Amino acid sequence: MNIVQIKSSTRRLASTASTLWLAVFLSCLHATAADNSVPLTSVSQIRGLSQERAAKGMPVKLTGIVTNLSGYKNSFFFQDSTAGISVDRTDHADVGVGDLVVLTGTSSAGLFAPTVVASYVRVVGHEPLPRARRVGYAELIGGVLDSQRIEVRGVVRSAHMSQVFDHDILVLVVELGGGSIRGVVQNLAGINYNPLVDSTVSIRGVCTSHFNEKRQFIGAELYVSDGRGITVVQPAAADPFALSAIPVRNVLQFGQGQHRVKIEGIATHQIPGHALYLQDGSDGVRIQTSSKELVESGNRVEAVGFPVQGEYSPILEDGLFHVVGKATPIVPLLIKAKDAIGGRSGFDQVPYDQQLVKLQGKVVDSWIQGGQHVWILQQGSEVFDAYLPMITTNERTRTIGVGSVLMMTGICTVHADHEGIPTSFSILLRSPQDILVLKQAPFWTPTRILLLLAALAGVTLLAILWILMLRVRVKRQTRIIRESEERFRHLAQHDELTGMWNRSAILSALDRETDRCRRENRTMTIVLADIDHFKRVNDTYGHLAGDTALRRFATALSGCVRSYDHAGRYGGEEFLIVLTGILAGDLDERMAALHASISDLEVEDVEVTFRITCSIGGVFIAAGDEIDQHSAMRMADQALYRAKNAGRHRVVYQMFQRETSEEPLLER
């Protein structure tokens, strides 16, 4: 073969290879197109899609049974022979539980698991619901049974009425052993739910999942169509107070199940609507109860509740109680701090948990925060804390200083670590009368300080080391308590959704600025801003998208007010802004700039993007005007109403005049 023949053969091979690669490429394109055009015909295929692939809207054609209605618009749960799934709809065909339907639509990533968006639903018959497989609590973890019909068996811990999607529902909290699940009963006809509490029941329904914004599973719920989905396996006692009482020390001992127990004791303390403390001889217990019926200390009480592990000792949850008579009030036991937590024969010894005690201590620190007065006390080498609700404090307790020696009377509460090992204890005070000042805080003078320094110079190295170790321990416990109190204070003043000041905090800021503007003869402008058509946002995109819109609006508002202005969530989608020191000649420009910063905002939420606008109503109060805050708020609200009535997405304000409703409103 000569050179010319070799080159010719090489060109033919190259041409053939190119043709083969083109054929492979076209085959791949055809396969991909076919994959996107052939509909998925089973639920298991859809649930097997990745989040990204489900979001591409794969075509779907399914036949199966409607297992339940979700209550949200006209969506429902659907199950075929392979699995169950949630179906959102764009059609309006009338369907009910048990209907055999044929549906077509597309896949969706959903907010937790893949879902179906149906554009066409047709009822072709009616069949029995698929068998509900019995599962335990461990099988619910992770949401693998989401949208499936299941059956659970457990003890009903509570039953109460609620609302979801504007529908009345019955909510049952059922303990399964290892965890609990909420049963949501949608049709309440013929259900007497009060006798269900403490009954062992079998519940059949559709499993749904609770999840966070990261699509992570946080809990399960069971949607039950009606009372036929509930079977009482073992009824509760007709009268829970007819149960035989057990001693407090026997709660959660060997052999007790998940059912209620009855105890008797003498009341030592009550937090109405939250807790009741009882004592039976040398044993005490906390009963978690929502009852606000007042109980006097010294009353004999019968109580029933579900025993669970508390922070250290057992407590009774979902408790009920009634007073059965008078008794001799419990005499508080005088104890030493070192005896509150001890050890013997390899066991922790906690003899006073939940009991009424009294003990002496020296105040090493104190503060008022989070609705409570907190004292850190020391007795010998032991450090403990005491709490008194601020609503019960008086001038005497507020003036107790560091260095005071106190005799405290209250409920001893032991705290444990994650392994259940007792680590510290607190005294829950009931009233200022529980504090007896044995020695007032010393009055320090330079002479006394010099004497103290001279005395400290003679302390040995061992004593210094002991003091340092004690200080470390006090600081550690003080830091933990202060961090907790700071969190409570922040939650009390800020709106949980937007992070801005809540209604109470922004109205307090308005009061302060009103007083300051009076004193300093300054102008003040009160502004109400309202997101336009917010209900339409919720109805169109869902309440989660509405929450995202509120956060987006709050972020824009926080970024456009001055550091010395005030802004907060006044209620719903309405926000209150307090501006000070603005001149009348600058008002037009300032109001226009404010509106431009917080209106026509783009909101991105999961799979949708939309825009929101706002309307602003304001009232300008000139320097020297006698401010009537109520009239000013009413005028700002009227201006906001005019802005909405004039078509929204605009600013309307007026100049403040007391008792004047004819002041012209200025629109910008």
PEVEN-V561693 format. One record per residue. N is the residue number from 1. RES is the residue in one small letter. PHI is phi in whole degrees, -180 to 180 (* if undefined). Layout:
((N;RES;PHI) (N;RES;PHI))
//
This chain:
((1;m;*) (2;n;-86) (3;i;-63) (4;v;-64) (5;q;-66) (6;i;-62) (7;k;-62) (8;s;-65) (9;s;-64) (10;t;-63) (11;r;-64) (12;r;-65) (13;l;-64) (14;a;-62) (15;s;-64) (16;t;-64) (17;a;-62) (18;s;-62) (19;t;-63) (20;l;-65) (21;w;-62) (22;l;-64) (23;a;-64) (24;v;-63) (25;f;-61) (26;l;-65) (27;s;-65) (28;c;-64) (29;l;-61) (30;h;-65) (31;a;-64) (32;t;-64) (33;a;-62) (34;a;-65) (35;d;-63) (36;n;-85) (37;s;-108) (38;v;-79) (39;p;-70) (40;l;-79) (41;t;-116) (42;s;-140) (43;v;-64) (44;s;-62) (45;q;-64) (46;i;-69) (47;r;-66) (48;g;-83) (49;l;-73) (50;s;-71) (51;q;-59) (52;e;-66) (53;r;-72) (54;a;-63) (55;a;-70) (56;k;-78) (57;g;73) (58;m;-65) (59;p;-65) (60;v;-135) (61;k;-142) (62;l;-130) (63;t;-130) (64;g;-176) (65;i;-113) (66;v;-76) (67;t;-93) (68;n;-174) (69;l;-101) (70;s;-80) (71;g;92) (72;y;-94) (73;k;51) (74;n;-118) (75;s;-78) (76;f;-153) (77;f;-101) (78;f;-136) (79;q;-143) (80;d;-112) (81;s;-72) (82;t;-105) (83;a;-175) (84;g;-119) (85;i;-157) (86;s;-90) (87;v;-120) (88;d;-96) (89;r;-135) (90;t;-113) (91;d;-99) (92;h;-136) (93;a;-66) (94;d;-82) (95;v;-129) (96;g;-138) (97;v;-63) (98;g;95) (99;d;-72) (100;l;-87) (101;v;-128) (102;v;-113) (103;l;-135) (104;t;-128) (105;g;174) (106;t;-138) (107;s;-78) (108;s;-142) (109;a;-69) (110;g;66) (111;l;-91) (112;f;-134) (113;a;-119) (114;p;-56) (115;t;-131) (116;v;-120) (117;v;-106) (118;a;-90) (119;s;-99) (120;y;-150) (121;v;-131) (122;r;-130) (123;v;-82) (124;v;-117) (125;g;169) (126;h;-141) (127;e;-137) (128;p;-61) (129;l;-67) (130;p;-59) (131;r;-62) (132;a;-90) (133;r;-77) (134;r;-75) (135;v;-133) (136;g;-104) (137;y;-60) (138;a;-62) (139;e;-75) (140;l;-84) (141;i;-63) (142;g;90) (143;g;77) (144;v;-66) (145;l;-100) (146;d;-56) (147;s;72) (148;q;-97) (149;r;-78) (150;i;-136) (151;e;-130) (152;v;-126) (153;r;-129) (154;g;-173) (155;v;-105) (156;v;-74) (157;r;-90) (158;s;-157) (159;a;-144) (160;h;-154) (161;m;-85) (162;s;-152) (163;q;-135) (164;v;-141) (165;f;53) (166;d;67) (167;h;-116) (168;d;-70) (169;i;-137) (170;l;-107) (171;v;-109) (172;l;-111) (173;v;-98) (174;v;-116) (175;e;-85) (176;l;-98) (177;g;92) (178;g;103) (179;g;172) (180;s;-123) (181;i;-137) (182;r;-92) (183;g;-100) (184;v;-107) (185;v;-97) (186;q;-89) (187;n;-109) (188;l;-93) (189;a;-59) (190;g;77) (191;i;-102) (192;n;-102) (193;y;-86) (194;n;-59) (195;p;-68) (196;l;-73) (197;v;-63) (198;d;79) (199;s;-81) (200;t;-87) (201;v;-128) (202;s;-113) (203;i;-121) (204;r;-117) (205;g;-176) (206;v;-99) (207;c;-79) (208;t;-122) (209;s;-121) (210;h;-96) (211;f;-151) (212;n;-99) (213;e;-69) (214;k;-95) (215;r;66) (216;q;-98) (217;f;-69) (218;i;-130) (219;g;171) (220;a;-123) (221;e;-141) (222;l;-120) (223;y;-90) (224;v;-115) (225;s;-65) (226;d;-158) (227;g;-64) (228;r;-68) (229;g;-84) (230;i;-119) (231;t;-120) (232;v;-81) (233;v;-83) (234;q;-140) (235;p;-68) (236;a;-76) (237;a;-61) (238;a;-60) (239;d;-124) (240;p;-61) (241;f;-79) (242;a;-83) (243;l;-63) (244;s;-75) (245;a;-74) (246;i;-115) (247;p;-62) (248;v;-57) (249;r;-70) (250;n;-89) (251;v;-64) (252;l;64) (253;q;-82) (254;f;-54) (255;g;97) (256;q;-82) (257;g;-96) (258;q;-95) (259;h;-88) (260;r;-66) (261;v;-125) (262;k;-115) (263;i;-132) (264;e;-128) (265;g;-173) (266;i;-105) (267;a;-67) (268;t;-115) (269;h;-167) (270;q;-140) (271;i;-114) (272;p;-52) (273;g;83) (274;h;-131) (275;a;-156) (276;l;-136) (277;y;-104) (278;l;-121) (279;q;-133) (280;d;-122) (281;g;66) (282;s;-99) (283;d;-126) (284;g;-123) (285;v;-152) (286;r;-103) (287;i;-112) (288;q;-79) (289;t;-150) (290;s;-91) (291;s;-68) (292;k;-107) (293;e;-64) (294;l;-77) (295;v;-125) (296;e;-83) (297;s;-60) (298;g;101) (299;n;-73) (300;r;-86) (301;v;-130) (302;e;-101) (303;a;-139) (304;v;-126) (305;g;-176) (306;f;-95) (307;p;-75) (308;v;-138) (309;q;-74) (310;g;-87) (311;e;-63) (312;y;-136) (313;s;-86) (314;p;-64) (315;i;-130) (316;l;-109) (317;e;-101) (318;d;50) (319;g;-81) (320;l;-125) (321;f;-152) (322;h;-150) (323;v;-82) (324;v;-110) (325;g;158) (326;k;-91) (327;a;-150) (328;t;-71) (329;p;-56) (330;i;-66) (331;v;-87) (332;p;-61) (333;l;-88) (334;l;-75) (335;i;-128) (336;k;-108) (337;a;-59) (338;k;-69) (339;d;-91) (340;a;-66) (341;i;-134) (342;g;-148) (343;g;-152) (344;r;-161) (345;s;57) (346;g;83) (347;f;-115) (348;d;-68) (349;q;-113) (350;v;-127) (351;p;-80) (352;y;-120) (353;d;-60) (354;q;67) (355;q;-104) (356;l;-83) (357;v;-133) (358;k;-140) (359;l;-156) (360;q;-100) (361;g;-161) (362;k;-104) (363;v;-72) (364;v;-109) (365;d;-167) (366;s;-162) (367;w;-162) (368;i;-117) (369;q;-165) (370;g;62) (371;g;81) (372;q;-138) (373;h;-96) (374;v;-115) (375;w;-120) (376;i;-102) (377;l;-123) (378;q;-131) (379;q;-132) (380;g;64) (381;s;-95) (382;e;-97) (383;v;-121) (384;f;-145) (385;d;-126) (386;a;-135) (387;y;-125) (388;l;-136) (389;p;-57) (390;m;-63) (391;i;-68) (392;t;-107) (393;t;-74) (394;n;-137) (395;e;-62) (396;r;-65) (397;t;-72) (398;r;-70) (399;t;-99) (400;i;-68) (401;g;-104) (402;v;-62) (403;g;102) (404;s;-67) (405;v;-105) (406;l;-122) (407;m;-108) (408;m;-102) (409;t;-122) (410;g;180) (411;i;-85) (412;c;-80) (413;t;-122) (414;v;-93) (415;h;-108) (416;a;-124) (417;d;-86) (418;h;-67) (419;e;-97) (420;g;81) (421;i;-88) (422;p;-65) (423;t;-123) (424;s;-161) (425;f;-145) (426;s;-129) (427;i;-114) (428;l;-91) (429;l;-83) (430;r;-98) (431;s;-160) (432;p;-59) (433;q;-67) (434;d;-79) (435;i;-116) (436;l;-114) (437;v;-83) (438;l;-86) (439;k;-153) (440;q;-71) (441;a;-61) (442;p;-68) (443;f;-94) (444;w;-80) (445;t;-122) (446;p;-54) (447;t;-63) (448;r;-67) (449;i;-64) (450;l;-63) (451;l;-63) (452;l;-65) (453;l;-62) (454;a;-64) (455;a;-67) (456;l;-65) (457;a;-63) (458;g;-91) (459;v;-74) (460;t;-73) (461;l;-61) (462;l;-64) (463;a;-65) (464;i;-62) (465;l;-61) (466;w;-63) (467;i;-64) (468;l;-62) (469;m;-63) (470;l;-66) (471;r;-63) (472;v;-60) (473;r;-65) (474;v;-64) (475;k;-63) (476;r;-62) (477;q;-69) (478;t;-65) (479;r;-62) (480;i;-61) (481;i;-68) (482;r;-65) (483;e;-61) (484;s;-64) (485;e;-66) (486;e;-65) (487;r;-63) (488;f;-63) (489;r;-63) (490;h;-63) (491;l;-64) (492;a;-72) (493;q;-108) (494;h;-120) (495;d;-72) (496;e;-64) (497;l;-77) (498;t;-97) (499;g;81) (500;m;-83) (501;w;-58) (502;n;-82) (503;r;-59) (504;s;-62) (505;a;-69) (506;i;-71) (507;l;-70) (508;s;-65) (509;a;-63) (510;l;-62) (511;d;-60) (512;r;-63) (513;e;-67) (514;t;-61) (515;d;-63) (516;r;-67) (517;c;-65) (518;r;-63) (519;r;-66) (520;e;-95) (521;n;56) (522;r;-115) (523;t;-80) (524;m;-146) (525;t;-122) (526;i;-103) (527;v;-125) (528;l;-113) (529;a;-117) (530;d;-131) (531;i;-68) (532;d;-71) (533;h;51) (534;f;-67) (535;k;-60) (536;r;-64) (537;v;-62) (538;n;-63) (539;d;-69) (540;t;-84) (541;y;-110) (542;g;100) (543;h;-68) (544;l;-66) (545;a;-66) (546;g;-62) (547;d;-63) (548;t;-63) (549;a;-64) (550;l;-63) (551;r;-66) (552;r;-64) (553;f;-65) (554;a;-63) (555;t;-63) (556;a;-65) (557;l;-66) (558;s;-63) (559;g;-82) (560;c;-113) (561;v;-91) (562;r;-74) (563;s;-62) (564;y;-102) (565;d;-84) (566;h;-134) (567;a;-146) (568;g;-161) (569;r;-82) (570;y;-82) (571;g;159) (572;g;58) (573;e;-101) (574;e;-106) (575;f;-125) (576;l;-111) (577;i;-124) (578;v;-117) (579;l;-113) (580;t;-124) (581;g;77) (582;i;-84) (583;l;-76) (584;a;-60) (585;g;-70) (586;d;-96) (587;l;-66) (588;d;-57) (589;e;-63) (590;r;-67) (591;m;-67) (592;a;-65) (593;a;-65) (594;l;-62) (595;h;-65) (596;a;-64) (597;s;-79) (598;i;-119) (599;s;-120) (600;d;56) (601;l;-98) (602;e;-89) (603;v;-118) (604;e;-112) (605;d;-139) (606;v;53) (607;e;-109) (608;v;-125) (609;t;-132) (610;f;-147) (611;r;-118) (612;i;-127) (613;t;-121) (614;c;-143) (615;s;-113) (616;i;-127) (617;g;-124) (618;g;-144) (619;v;-136) (620;f;-100) (621;i;-111) (622;a;-71) (623;a;-62) (624;g;90) (625;d;-65) (626;e;-79) (627;i;-80) (628;d;-108) (629;q;-61) (630;h;-63) (631;s;-65) (632;a;-64) (633;m;-65) (634;r;-64) (635;m;-69) (636;a;-65) (637;d;-67) (638;q;-64) (639;a;-63) (640;l;-64) (641;y;-63) (642;r;-64) (643;a;-63) (644;k;-68) (645;n;-68) (646;a;-87) (647;g;121) (648;r;67) (649;h;55) (650;r;-161) (651;v;-118) (652;v;-132) (653;y;-143) (654;q;-146) (655;m;-84) (656;f;-74) (657;q;-143) (658;r;-63) (659;e;55) (660;t;-125) (661;s;-106) (662;e;-99) (663;e;-62) (664;p;-64) (665;l;-93) (666;l;-101) (667;e;-105) (668;r;-127))
//
